[in-house]
Amino acid sequence: MQEPRRWINQGQPQTLQIAVFLLYATAAFSVFDLLLKAPPQYVLPTAVGGAAAGYGVANEKKWGYWLGVATASVPFLFILLGGPIRVISLMFDIALIALLLHTQSREYRRIWFK
């Protein structure tokens, strides 16, 4: 029997649940930035990656977890390359990386993710 697909998994630790919400929020705000004519090379990876990673983490997929870490790291790459700094966005990305790399999240991923 096939497992049901879900957008949010309430059986996961709180750190991963909040990370999923932040991944979806990051994707939504990135789409909003795209509509406001932000540079697509910055916005597109975070929009597509955030939505896909949130869905992957909610369904306990290892690729979703690592995509979430990579998506949250994209803004830091652009800062290193001399791109614009958005303080609020940067704070969300720091929180997202902290939640995904938290000991409780990593332990849950190691045991349950496929």
C-alpha positions in Angstrom: 0.0 0.0 0.0 1.3 3.4 -1.0 2.0 6.0 1.8 -0.2 9.1 1.6 1.6 12.2 0.4 1.3 15.2 2.6 2.3 18.9 2.7 2.8 19.0 6.4 3.8 16.1 8.7 2.7 16.6 12.3 4.5 13.5 13.3 7.9 15.1 12.9 9.8 17.0 15.6 8.9 20.6 16.0 12.1 21.7 14.5 11.3 20.0 11.2 7.7 21.2 11.2 8.8 24.8 11.6 11.5 24.3 8.9 8.8 23.0 6.5 6.7 26.2 7.2 9.7 28.4 6.6 10.6 26.6 3.4 7.1 27.2 2.1 7.2 30.8 3.2 10.5 31.3 1.5 9.1 29.9 -1.7 6.0 32.2 -1.5 8.0 35.3 -0.8 10.4 34.4 -3.6 7.4 34.2 -6.0 6.3 37.6 -4.7 9.8 39.0 -5.3 9.7 37.6 -8.8 6.5 39.4 -9.5 8.2 42.6 -8.3 10.9 42.1 -11.0 13.6 40.8 -8.7 16.6 39.2 -10.5 15.4 35.6 -11.5 18.8 34.1 -10.9 18.4 34.8 -7.2 14.6 34.2 -6.8 14.0 31.2 -9.0 16.2 28.7 -7.1 14.7 29.7 -3.7 11.1 29.6 -5.1 11.4 26.2 -6.7 13.8 24.8 -4.2 11.9 26.0 -1.1 8.6 24.5 -2.3 10.2 21.2 -3.4 12.3 20.9 -0.2 9.3 21.6 2.0 7.3 18.9 0.3 10.3 16.5 0.5 10.9 17.1 4.2 7.2 16.7 5.0 7.3 13.3 3.2 10.5 12.3 4.9 12.8 12.2 1.9 16.5 12.7 2.3 16.7 14.7 -1.0 14.1 17.1 0.5 16.2 17.6 3.6 19.4 18.3 1.7 17.6 20.5 -0.9 16.3 22.5 2.1 19.8 23.1 3.4 21.0 24.1 -0.1 18.0 26.4 -0.7 18.6 28.2 2.6 22.3 28.6 1.7 21.6 30.3 -1.7 21.3 33.8 -0.2 24.7 33.5 1.5 26.2 32.6 -1.9 24.8 35.8 -3.4 26.1 37.9 -0.5 29.6 36.4 -1.0 29.3 37.3 -4.7 28.4 40.9 -3.8 24.7 40.7 -4.2 22.1 42.8 -2.3 21.5 42.0 1.3 17.9 41.6 2.5 18.1 41.6 6.3 14.7 40.0 7.0 15.2 37.4 4.4 18.7 36.7 5.8 17.2 36.2 9.3 14.7 33.7 8.0 17.5 31.8 6.2 19.7 31.7 9.3 16.7 30.3 11.3 15.9 27.8 8.6 19.5 26.5 8.5 19.5 26.3 12.3 16.3 24.3 12.4 17.4 21.9 9.7 20.8 21.3 11.2 19.5 21.1 14.8 20.5 17.9 16.6 16.9 16.8 16.9 16.2 17.3 13.1 19.4 15.5 12.1 18.7 12.6 14.4 15.1 12.2 13.1 16.4 12.4 9.5 19.0 9.8 10.1 16.5 7.4 11.6 13.3 7.9 9.6 14.1 9.6 6.2 14.3 7.3 3.1 
